[in-house]
Amino acid sequence: MKTIAITIDEATLRSIEELAERAPARARSRSQIIRMAIREFVATERQRARAVREREIFKKHRSRLARQARALISEQAKP
């Protein structure tokens, strides 16, 4: 693990300290709470970026996907 220095406003620091006081044993330190928050943020940002890429792919191939969907639905609708 690496040690870094960050600047944080007083209100946020108080919130982190309150969380540390109430947290289960696995998250009793400010550092652990911040690490957990950063991991969650990174995961959320990765998921958001993936969703953006997927939307762009669907947008790029919208006509072909619609055509394929219509063909599939008409094929399934046959008796």
C-alpha positions as CSV (number, residue, x, y, z in Angstrom):
1,M,0.0,0.0,0.0
2,K,1.1,3.6,-0.7
3,T,0.7,6.6,1.6
4,I,-0.6,9.7,0.0
5,A,-1.6,13.1,1.2
6,I,-5.0,14.7,0.4
7,T,-6.7,17.9,1.2
8,I,-10.3,17.6,2.5
9,D,-12.8,20.1,3.8
10,E,-13.8,20.1,7.4
11,A,-17.4,19.0,6.9
12,T,-16.3,15.9,4.9
13,L,-13.7,15.0,7.4
14,R,-16.3,15.2,10.2
15,S,-18.6,13.0,8.2
16,I,-15.8,10.4,7.7
17,E,-15.0,10.5,11.4
18,E,-18.6,9.9,12.3
19,L,-18.7,7.0,10.0
20,A,-15.6,5.6,11.5
21,E,-17.1,5.8,15.0
22,R,-20.2,3.9,13.9
23,A,-18.7,1.5,11.4
24,P,-18.1,-2.2,11.9
25,A,-14.6,-3.4,12.8
26,R,-13.7,-3.7,9.1
27,A,-14.0,0.0,8.5
28,R,-13.0,1.7,11.7
29,S,-10.3,3.9,10.3
30,R,-10.7,7.0,8.1
31,S,-8.2,5.5,5.6
32,Q,-10.3,2.4,5.3
33,I,-13.5,4.4,4.7
34,I,-11.8,6.5,2.1
35,R,-10.4,3.4,0.3
36,M,-13.8,1.8,0.3
37,A,-15.4,5.0,-1.1
38,I,-12.7,5.3,-3.8
39,R,-13.2,1.6,-4.8
40,E,-17.0,2.2,-5.1
41,F,-16.4,5.4,-7.1
42,V,-14.0,3.7,-9.5
43,A,-16.4,0.8,-10.0
44,T,-19.3,3.2,-10.6
45,E,-17.3,5.2,-13.1
46,R,-16.2,2.0,-15.0
47,Q,-19.8,0.9,-15.2
48,R,-20.9,4.3,-16.4
49,A,-18.1,4.4,-19.1
50,R,-19.1,0.9,-20.2
51,A,-22.8,2.0,-20.5
52,V,-21.7,5.0,-22.6
53,R,-19.7,2.7,-24.9
54,E,-22.6,0.3,-25.3
55,R,-25.1,3.1,-26.0
56,E,-22.8,4.3,-28.7
57,I,-22.6,0.9,-30.2
58,F,-26.4,0.5,-30.2
59,K,-26.7,4.0,-31.7
60,K,-24.3,3.2,-34.4
61,H,-26.0,0.0,-35.4
62,R,-29.6,1.0,-34.6
63,S,-31.0,0.4,-38.1
64,R,-29.5,-3.1,-38.4
65,L,-30.6,-4.1,-34.9
66,A,-34.1,-2.9,-35.7
67,R,-34.2,-4.8,-38.9
68,Q,-32.9,-8.0,-37.2
69,A,-35.5,-7.5,-34.4
70,R,-38.4,-7.2,-36.9
71,A,-37.2,-10.3,-38.8
72,L,-37.0,-12.3,-35.6
73,I,-40.4,-11.2,-34.4
74,S,-42.0,-12.0,-37.8
75,E,-40.3,-15.4,-37.8
76,Q,-41.5,-16.2,-34.3
77,A,-45.0,-15.0,-35.1
78,K,-45.4,-17.7,-37.8
79,P,-47.7,-20.6,-36.9
